[in-house]
Amino acid sequence: MADRCLFYYITDRTAFAADESARRRRLLDKISEAARAGVDYIQLREKDLPARELEQLAREAVRAIIEAGKPPTGNRQLTTALLINSRTDVALAVGADGVHLRSDDVSPQEVREIWKNRHVGTAALGCPAVRSTAPAPLIGVSCHSPAEVDQAAADGATFAVFAPVFEKKDSPATRPTGLAILEQACRANIPLLALGGITLSNASSCLAAGAAGIAAIRLFQENDIADVAQHLRSNL
């Protein structure tokens, strides 16, 4: 079992029962809450949004995380990383920490090359706000089989998100992989986060199978995130 459970909050503003403006405000509040609770990664997954609107929401998310990470002294101590779902261009534009890729998306190597070239190219234009040696992007990859996890590791992803481990309430027809396949997938040389039907009662079984942490939408979005994090950390 992992010594420390990593937490990955995947956003879904459409789950909030409100108009679009209120949904976005509630989502940003939830992102702030996640950052204050020490969630390791947040994936901005609002894939229905046009690029311009996604970029605006992502900028607001970056600000929310920075503000949530400021101690009373005002010094920035940011520990929560923001990843943008499948949009390297948006991640670069807003100063996010990386991207989350679908299993059939561009490769992590391509993302790293785009990331490197963008920062080096901007620095060459004399922009003082951009370093020529920018931090490498964090790259998560969605995986649905042990073979895909092996491929993500070979491609140099930062971590893999393996799903669905358990049955999902909103998708009962989707066949869960179960803990035995999760355990097999966890043998790859890459941190793996379990996703799909994760609850407070079954999260520990994922860690026992070898997962480095858990990823979830509902578990974080429908509950007090600090309470969820405290419960899981105290029951490792």
C-alpha positions in Angstrom: 0.0 0.0 0.0 1.2 3.5 -0.8 2.7 5.5 2.0 0.9 8.6 0.8 -2.3 8.7 -1.2 -2.3 11.1 -4.2 -5.6 12.9 -4.9 -6.8 13.9 -8.4 -10.0 15.9 -8.6 -11.6 15.9 -12.1 -14.0 18.7 -12.6 -17.5 18.6 -14.1 -19.3 21.9 -13.8 -22.4 20.4 -15.6 -23.1 18.4 -12.5 -24.1 21.5 -10.6 -27.8 22.4 -10.8 -27.6 26.0 -11.8 -27.3 28.3 -14.8 -24.0 28.5 -16.6 -22.6 31.5 -14.8 -23.5 30.0 -11.4 -22.0 26.7 -12.4 -18.7 28.3 -13.2 -18.6 30.2 -9.9 -19.4 27.0 -8.0 -16.7 25.1 -9.9 -14.1 27.8 -9.1 -15.1 27.6 -5.4 -14.6 23.9 -5.5 -11.2 24.2 -7.1 -10.2 26.6 -4.3 -11.5 24.2 -1.8 -9.5 21.4 -3.3 -6.3 23.4 -3.3 -6.8 24.4 0.4 -7.3 20.7 1.2 -4.0 19.8 -0.4 -5.4 17.9 -3.4 -2.3 17.0 -5.6 -3.8 17.5 -9.0 -6.9 19.1 -10.5 -7.9 18.3 -14.1 -10.0 20.9 -15.7 -12.1 18.6 -17.9 -14.8 21.0 -19.2 -14.4 19.5 -22.7 -17.8 20.9 -24.0 -16.5 24.5 -23.7 -15.2 26.3 -26.8 -11.4 27.0 -26.6 -11.9 30.7 -25.8 -14.2 30.0 -22.9 -12.1 27.1 -21.7 -9.1 29.4 -21.6 -10.9 32.0 -19.6 -12.1 29.4 -17.1 -8.6 28.0 -16.9 -7.1 31.4 -16.1 -9.6 31.8 -13.3 -8.8 28.4 -12.0 -5.1 29.2 -12.0 -5.8 32.4 -10.0 -8.1 30.4 -7.6 -5.4 27.9 -6.9 -2.7 30.5 -6.4 -4.9 32.5 -4.0 -5.8 29.3 -2.1 -2.1 28.5 -1.7 -1.1 31.8 -0.2 -0.3 31.6 3.5 -1.0 34.7 5.7 2.5 36.0 5.0 1.6 36.4 1.3 4.4 34.1 0.1 3.2 31.7 -2.7 3.3 28.1 -1.6 1.5 26.3 -4.4 1.3 22.6 -4.1 -1.8 21.8 -6.2 -1.1 21.3 -9.9 -3.6 22.2 -12.6 -3.8 20.1 -15.7 -6.0 20.9 -18.7 -7.9 18.1 -20.4 -6.3 17.4 -23.8 -5.5 21.0 -24.7 -1.8 21.7 -24.6 -2.4 25.1 -26.2 -4.7 26.2 -23.4 -2.4 24.9 -20.7 0.5 26.9 -22.2 -1.6 30.0 -22.6 -2.8 30.2 -19.0 0.4 28.9 -17.3 -1.1 25.6 -16.1 1.2 22.8 -14.9 0.4 20.3 -17.6 -2.2 18.4 -19.5 -4.3 15.2 -19.2 -4.4 13.1 -22.3 -6.9 10.6 -23.6 -5.7 7.1 -24.4 -6.0 8.0 -28.2 -4.6 11.5 -27.8 -1.2 12.9 -28.9 1.7 11.3 -27.2 3.4 12.6 -24.0 6.6 13.1 -26.1 4.7 15.4 -28.5 3.4 17.4 -25.6 6.9 17.8 -24.1 8.2 18.9 -27.5 5.5 21.5 -28.0 6.0 22.7 -24.4 9.7 23.1 -24.8 9.5 24.8 -28.2 6.9 27.2 -27.0 8.9 28.4 -24.0 12.2 28.5 -25.9 10.6 30.4 -28.8 8.9 32.9 -26.5 12.2 33.5 -24.6 14.0 34.1 -27.9 11.6 36.9 -28.6 12.9 38.6 -25.4 9.9 38.0 -23.2 11.2 38.5 -19.6 8.3 36.6 -18.1 9.2 33.3 -19.7 12.3 31.3 -18.8 14.2 29.5 -21.6 14.4 26.4 -19.3 10.7 26.1 -18.3 9.6 23.3 -16.0 8.6 20.1 -17.8 4.9 19.7 -18.0 3.0 17.2 -15.8 1.3 14.7 -18.1 -1.5 12.4 -17.0 -2.8 9.7 -19.4 -6.2 7.9 -19.3 -5.8 4.1 -19.5 -8.3 1.3 -19.7 -6.0 -1.8 -19.8 -2.6 -2.8 -18.4 -1.2 -2.6 -21.9 -2.2 1.1 -22.1 -0.6 1.7 -18.8 2.6 0.1 -20.0 2.5 2.3 -23.1 1.9 5.5 -21.0 5.0 4.5 -18.9 7.1 3.9 -22.1 6.0 7.2 -23.5 7.2 9.1 -20.5 3.9 10.2 -18.9 4.0 11.5 -15.4 1.2 9.2 -14.2 -1.6 7.1 -15.5 -5.3 7.2 -14.6 -6.8 3.7 -14.8 -10.6 3.3 -15.2 -13.2 2.2 -14.5 -12.2 0.1 -11.5 -15.7 -0.1 -10.0 -19.2 0.2 -11.5 -20.3 3.8 -12.1 -23.8 4.9 -11.1 -24.2 7.0 -14.2 -22.9 4.3 -16.5 -24.0 0.8 -15.3 -23.5 -0.7 -18.8 -19.8 0.1 -18.6 -18.0 -3.0 -17.4 -15.6 -2.3 -14.5 -12.1 -3.8 -14.6 -12.1 -4.8 -10.9 -9.3 -5.0 -8.5 -7.4 -7.9 -10.0 -6.8 -6.0 -13.3 -6.0 -2.9 -11.4 -3.3 -4.8 -9.5 -1.9 -6.0 -12.8 -1.9 -2.5 -14.2 -0.1 -1.2 -11.1 3.0 -3.3 -11.9 3.9 -0.9 -14.6 6.8 1.5 -13.9 4.6 4.6 -13.5 2.4 6.0 -10.7 -1.2 4.9 -11.3 -4.3 6.6 -9.9 -7.5 4.5 -9.7 -10.7 6.0 -11.2 -14.3 4.9 -11.6 -16.8 4.4 -8.8 -14.3 5.3 -6.1 -15.8 5.8 -2.6 -14.6 6.3 0.9 -15.3 2.6 1.5 -13.4 1.1 -1.5 -10.5 3.6 -1.9 -8.3 1.6 0.5 -8.7 -1.5 -1.6 -7.3 0.4 -4.6 -4.2 1.4 -2.6 -3.8 -2.1 -1.4 -3.8 -3.2 -5.1 -0.8 -0.9 -5.7 -2.4 2.3 -6.8 -0.5 5.5 -5.9 -3.8 7.4 -5.3 -7.3 7.9 -6.4 -9.0 10.1 -9.0 -12.6 11.1 -8.8 -15.3 13.5 -9.8 -18.2 12.9 -7.5 -16.2 11.9 -4.4 -14.6 15.3 -4.3 -17.2 17.5 -6.0 -20.2 16.3 -3.9 -18.5 16.2 -0.5 -16.4 18.4 1.7 -13.0 17.8 0.2 -11.1 18.4 3.4 -13.2 15.8 5.1 -12.6 13.3 2.3 -8.9 13.9 2.3 -8.6 13.6 6.1 -10.7 10.4 6.1 -8.6 8.7 3.4 -5.3 9.8 4.8 -6.1 8.6 8.3 -7.2 5.2 7.0 -4.2 4.3 4.8 
